Structures are given as C-alpha cells and as structure tokens.
Amino acid sequence: MAEALRAIDLDGIWASPLQRARRTAEIIGQSLGMAAPQFTDQLKEVSLPLWEGMPFKEAEARYPEAFDRWSRDPANLVMSVPQAGNDPPLEFYPIRALYQQANACWQTLLDQHQGQTLLVVAHSAINRALIGTALGLGPDSFHSLQQSNCNISVLNFAAGWQSPVQLEAMNLTSHLGQPLPEIRPSHRGPRMLLVRHGETDWNRQGRFQGQIDVPLNDTGRSQGGKAASFLHPVCLDAAYTSSMARPRETAEIILQHHPHLNLQALEDLREISHGDWEGLYREDIEADYPELLQQWQSAPETVQMPGGENLHQVWERSIRAWQQLVATHSHSDKTETVLVVAHDAVNKALLCHVLGLGPEAFWRFKQGNGAVSVIDYPGGADSNPVLTSANITTHLSGSVLDKTAAGAL
C-alpha cells in the first residue's frame, strides 16, 4: 500500500488508535519516511457492544432480530447496553452514533489541515461513514458503500467541512493484486462494470461535445486498450454501450478480449445534449452565457441547456436503461458481470442513482476517461445496490489519482 502512495505528496497521517489501524499507519509512514501518525478516537471502528468478539454466525444465532435489523435497516439497529448498579439499560444506536462520529472527525481534520493532503487510516464501518457523510448520505446508506482491507479512496474537499466535495476514487484494490474488489460469497445478483469512454480531442481541448459524435483520439484508443488489459481477466457475460461513437469504440476495444460477446447499443445512454453549447470552448460560453455557466457549476440541477437537455431528463432516461439492464441480468443462477460503457454525465447520474442521490449531487463524482466503476446488486434487481468501487484509473497511469483529461462533457 505504501508503494501505491509514494508519488503523492502527503502532509500527514491520521489513524485510529486501535492496533490494526495503528500498525498499518505506522508501516506506511515508516516506508514513506514520514513523521509518526497522529491518532484520534474519532477514527475508531463502530461500537457493537453486544457482538464484539463474536463470529458473525454466532451473533446472528444469538440475536436474530437485531442481526436482521443490521442487515436490512442499520440506521435503526438498537442495542441495550447494561449500566452500573440499578440504572436501566441504555438504548444505543450504533450506526447513528458512527455517522455523528464521522461528522465530528471531518470537522477536526479539515479545520486543522486546510489545503493539505492527508492519509486517513481507519476501519471498514467508519470509512463508510466518513465517505457517506462527505457525500451527504445518512446512516441509512451504510451498506451502500464497500470498503476492502487496505483499499485506497480519494476525497477532494473544496474548503472546510460542508464545502463541496468530490469523490475522486473509492475502494481501489489493484495495488493489492486485485483489479476489482472480490464478490462476496452470498452475492447472487449482477455485477455492473460502468466505464467512461476514452479521451477525444474535444475532451483535451475543453470543448463541449455533448451529442456531437466526436471520435476517440489516439490517447483515447490507448486508454481503451489499457482498460481492455485491465478487464481481460474478468469473465464478462454481456456488454452494452451508448449509441455514440466514442463509447462504442471504447467498448469494442475492450471486447477484443471477449470475442464471444455481442455489443448492444442503447440510445438512452447517450451523453447529455448541451444544445447551443455544443462545439463551444469554455471561454466562449463564459463570454456568451456567464451566469448560466456559473449556475451549471454551482447548481447543475437547475440548468436547462439552451436548445438542449436538463439533468432531470438525463436522469430519467439513463436510469430507465440501467434498471432494465439490471433486471435483465438478475434471473441467472450465477452472478453475471455486465459491461456498460457510457459518458461523463450519464455515468455520474448512474452513480448518484445507486446511492439515492439526485441531480444536485452531480459534481460529487469524478469520472475519468477510461475509468471503471463497480456496482453490485447482491440479491438482484430488487436488492439495494452497492457502490463497490468508483473511478478506477490505476490501469491508465499507475497512479491512484485520476490523471485523465479534465475537459468538458
């Protein structure tokens, strides 16, 4: 893990004081030649006082109702904790308390480290709460985010706590020799691999392309090839693409390693229509539509593109197509892995949908050219989806940071 972080200029390390996180942080810090980590109880793992030390199976057998609540409705899991003397037991909501702890932790870290890059080493549950609270999610979303051992996630805060935040990457495991996080043994529904198309010249130039059918450039074809190599070991069961040229070509390059699959194109996965903005550079739009461009950057859900679409329309059609695909691949007796190649705006809409967020959260997710995200449906179309990994770009540059083009949509 330290090797994967070596190229990042870290300003400090914070960790949970519990031994497993403490030692992980110390090993990373020593390997990178950094100062000793700082520790805080705000990064401790969730407290489950009635279950601690028990195997999952034993906890399920001894506390079936509570375990079922943990599995289905963790925000309302309640434990009665014995008190000293004759005091009545204390009712304790572990996941609600964890999210309050995560909120407090972010305030502490961000207040002390404005403009710095920090490594935070903690645990599965508190990491989910940290990512969730940063994205504006509550404890009801606890099972919607996956965290693997020694994974790397990247969050970018514009300023302090409650400032805009971007999830640059989540649950990266390729530095561990696992291109994609493992599927849990109980998983029965589909695994969806969501890929953004490779770079185009207009991406590189910062030119709004929208539904103008701009092809991949040489870098984009190279990114497609790297995504193909990255996904080569993965057994794919089906493949879909937006009907536009740049995702179709990206998908075709990936499928060179999967010649048995037929690629199916879906109109509803095409990019947002920018209308009158299409073909324009950012500086052109700043000159002609200064207020609307600022509104697009700060409140995108309120913008009707002149002569084009709004995000609500993109949400409706892309989610409709996605739900149909999930349903189609939820009837097998095995987990089917489904490739879907689309666009920046469409992919962001789908990631928001997976976590129960609307168009107001559009800018919270980064989607690099050639990036891979993983969404699992443990029990099929009727189960709550899990964002298992987001915006994997390690196969493109070898870095955990997204170094792809940051051009217009």
N, C-alpha and C positions, 0 to 999 in steps of 0.2 A: 504493500500500500504506500509506503514512504516513497518508493521509486516513482509511482504514478503522480505524486505530488511535488516531485523535486523541481520541476520547471516553474512552479507557482511561487511567487514572492510572498510568503506568509509573514504576517506581523506578529502572530502569537497563536498559542494553542490553549483552548479551554476544554475541560473534561469533567465528567462525573467522577466523584471520588471513589466509587465502587471499583473493586480490584480489577475486574475485566476491562473496564474502560480506562482506568488509570494506567494500567500496564500498556495497553495499546497506544495511548497517547505518549507515554514515555518512550516507547520503542520508536515511534515515528519521529518524535522530537530529537532523540539521540542520533538517528540515522540522517536527519537533515541538518544537524549541528545547531539546533535552536535552543533557546532558553527553556528551562523547565516549564511544563504546563502549569496553568492555574486551574484550580478545582472549585466547583460550586455544587451545593446540594440541589440547586435548581436544574441540574442535568441528571439527577438520579432517575433510575427506572421507576415505572409505575409501581405503586404500593398496592399489593393484593394480599392483605394480611392473613386471610383465611386459607390461602392456597400456597403461600410461599414455601418452597422446599418440596412441594408435591409434583409428581409427574402429571401431565395433562389428563391422562386417563383416570387417575385417582381422583383428581379434582372434579372431573365430570361425573364419576360414580358417586362421590360423597355429597356433591352439591349440584344435582342435575338441573334444578330450576335456575340457579344463579349462572351455571355454565351455559345454559341455553340463552339466557339474557346477554351474557358476554359475547356469544356468537352472533346473535341477531340484533341486539339493541344495546351496545356497550355504553352509550351515554347514560342509560338508566340502570346500569348494574349498581346494586347497592349491597354493601356488606355491613353487618352488625359487629362492631368491634367491642369486646368486653372492656369495661372500665374498672378502675380500682375501687375497692370497698363495695358499698351498696349502690353505687351510681348505675343508672340504667345503661345498657349498651349504646354506643354511639353509632348512628347511621352514617355511613361514609360512601360517597360516590367516587370510586377510584378514577374513572376516565374524566369526569368533570374536573376533578382536582388536578389531574395531569395537565389538562389544557390551561387551567389557571396558572399552573407552574410554568408552562411553556411561554405564556404571555409575559410573565414576570421575568423569565430568563432573557427573552429578546430585549426587553427594556433595559436590563442590566448591561448586556453585551453591547447593544447599539449605542447606549449613552456613553460608554467608556471608549468606544473604538470607532468613532466616526471616520469614514474614508479609509479604513484599514481592511485587510483581508485576514480573516480568522479561520482557523481549523477548529471545529467543534466535534469532540469525540464523546459519544453517549451510548444510547441503547435503542432497541427497536421501537418500543412504545413511545418513549419521549421524543425520539426523532420524528415519528409520525405526527406527534402533537406539534412539534416545532415547525415542520413543513406545513401542516394543516393550518395552524394559526397565522403563519405568514401569508398564506393564500386566502385567508378569510374564511376558513372552514371551521366548523364546530365539532364537538366530540361525537356527533352522530356519524361523522365521516371517518372515524378511527380505522375501520377495516378497509377503507378505500385506497389506502397507500401502503405499498410494500417496502420493507427495509430488510435487506440481506446483511449477513455478517460482513463487516469490513467493506461495505459498499461506499461509494462517494456520491454525494448530492451537492449541487451548487445553487445557492440562492443569492440574488443580487438585490440589495436594498438601495433605493434612490437616496435615502437620507436615514432618519431615525425610525423608531418604531411607529407603525401605522403609516409610513410613507409607501409609495408604490413599490412593489416587489416583483421580481421576475424569477421564475423557476427555470434556470438555465439547463439544468440536468438533474435527474433523480435516479438513484439506485443503480449506479454504474458498477458493473462487476467484471468487466473484461480484463482488468488488471489482475484478477484472481484466476484467470484461465477459463472463465465462464462468460462467453459472449452475451448470453441472456440469462437473467435470473432463473433458477430452477422452478419448474412447475410443482406445486405441492401434490403429494400422493392422493389427496381426496378430490383433486380437481377433475371435473367431468365436462365442463363446457369448453367453448372455443378459446384459443389464444389468438388475439388480433395483433398483427405487426403493422403499425402505422408508419409509413415512410414519406418524407417530403422529397419531391423531385430534386435532381441535381441542379447546379447553377446554370443560369443563362447569362448572356451578355447584358441583358437589361437588369438582372439582379445585381451584377457587378457595377453597373453604371448608376444604380439608384433610380431607375426609370420605372414608372408604374406600368405593369403589363396587364394585370387582371385577366380578362378573357381574350386578349390578343394572343394568338397561338405562337409564342416565341419558342424556338427550339433550344435544346441544350447547347452550351458551348463545349469546348474541349475539356475545361475543368469539370463541367457537369457530367460529361461522359466518364471522366476519370472517377468522379465521386460515385457514379452508378456502379462502376467496376469494383470499387472498394466496398460498397455496400453488398455487392454480389458475393465477394470473397468472404465478407463478414457473416453473411447469412447462408453461405454454402453448406455448413454442417447441419443447418436446421431443416428438418423434414417439413416441407410445405404441402398443404392439402388443397389450397385454392389460391387464386390471385386475381385481384381487381385493381382497376386504375380509373382515374379521371379520364374523360374522353379527350383531353387535350394532349398536345404532342410532348411536352416536357415530362409529365409524369409517365406517359405511355412508354417513351423511350427508356426512362429510368427503370421501369418495371421489366421491360424486355431484356435489358442488360442483366438484371438480377435473375431472370428466369432462364438465362443461358445455362445455369447450373441445375435447372429444374425443368428439363425439356418435356416432361410428361404433362405439364400443366398448360391449360388454355387460359390466356389472359382475357378477362372480360372487362369492358369499358362501361362506366356509369356516368351519365350526364349530370346527375345530382352532385357529383364530387368535383365538378369544375370549379375553378377559382372564382372569387368574388368579382363581380363586374364593377370596375371603377368608373364606368361611363366616360364622362368627358375628361377624366384624369388620365385615361389610358394613353400611353405613348409620351406622357409628360415627365420631365425631371422634377425632382423635389423643389428646386429653386423656381421652376415655372409655376408650380402650384402655390408656393409661398407668395409669389408675386400676384397671382390672379385670384387665389382663394385663401388669403391669410387666416381669416377667422375660422373657416371650415377645416383647414388643415390642423390648426391648434385644437379644435374640437375633436377631430379624429384621433389625435394623440392623447387627449385627456379624458374624453367621454365617448369612445367609439360607438357605443350602443345607441347614441342619439343622432348619428350622422346618416343622412340619406345622400348617397353619392349622386352628384348631378348627372342625370341620364343613366344611372346605374342602380345597384342594389344597396340595401342596408344590411346590417349584420343579422337582423332578425330573419330576413329571407335566407341568408346563408345558413343560419342555424337550422331553420325548418327543413330545407332540402337535404343538407348534408347528414343531419341526424336521422332523417327518414331513411336514407340509403344505408346508413350504418346499422340501424336497428334491423333492417331487412337482412343484411348480411349476417349479423349475429344470430338471428332466428334461423336462417338457412343452415347454419353450421352448428346448431345446438341439438341436433337429433341423432348424432352418431354415438356409438357405444364407446368411443375413444375421444380424447381431446384432439380437435382439428386445429391446425395452425394456418391462419389465413393472412396473406399479404395484401395490404391496401396501400396504394401509392397515390398521393394527392398533393395538395398545395398548402402554403403557409396559413392562409385564413381558414381553410376548411379543416386542417389538422388542429388548429387552435380551438375552433368550435367544437370539435370532437373531444378534445382533451377536457375542455370546460364541461361538456355534457357528462363525461364519465364521472366527474367529481361533483355534479349537481350545481355547477356554476352557469351563469348566463352571460350574455354578450358584454356586460360591464367588466367582466374578468378577462377580456380578450388579450390584453397585453401582458398578462401574468405568466404566459408560457412562451418559451423560445422554441423555434423550430428551424434548425439549420438545414441547409441544402444537403440532401443525402442522409439526414438523421433518421434514426429508428426509435420508435416508442413502442411499448408493450402494454397491452390492455388484456386482462384475463377476466373471464366470466366463469367463476368456479362451478356454478350449478346451471349454466346455460343462460338463455336469453332472459329468464325470469329472475335471475340472481343479480345482486348488486355487483357492478363491475369493480375491478381493482386496477388502479394505475400501478403497474408493476415496475416499469422503468420509463423514463421520459428523456427524449432528445439525446440519445446515444450518438456521439460523433467521434468517439475514440478511434474508430476504424479509418477516419479520414485524415487525421493529423497526428495520432498517437497521444493527444492531449485530452485530459478530462474536460478542458474548456472548449467551448464551441468556437472554432476559428474559421467557420464558413462565411460566405458573403452575407453582409447585413444590409442588403439593398431593399428596395420597395417590393410590395407584394406582386 
